Amino acid sequence: QVQLVESGGGLVQAGGSLRLACAVSGSTVSIDAIGWYRQAPGKERELVAALSNGGSTKYVDSVKGRFTISRDNAKNTVYLQMNSLKPEDTAVYSCNAGVLYSRSYFPYNYWGQGTQVTVSS
């Protein structure tokens, strides 16, 4: 079993920054990668960024150059640094454990509870 706990969401003005954290615990040896997803009201959930244990990354085009995924192995935590935020980034952000292979992310059924990010215009 893998447990994921997100933190760091909140309300920020457009152009501002937030850093989300995903604390990972449990059977972490089975995890190849962590992915950050988001879901806005009325929209499908989308993969925002993913980071593999080997350091490979994947970003959705809409956040390239603004968001950065990273990890602190000592803290078993994966971060999503979000800069130059836009109102369209407003969503519930959730982290997931999965596999990043050949630039495709394959999620396991391990999810955090989600954290709300709201960007005001």
Secondary structure, 3 states (H helix, E strand, C coil): CEEEEEECCEEEECCCCEEEEEEEEECHHHCCEEEEEEECCCCCCEEEEEEECCCCEEECHHHCCCEEEEEEHHHCEEEEEECCCCHHHCEEEEEEEEEEECCEEEEEEEECCCEEEEEEC
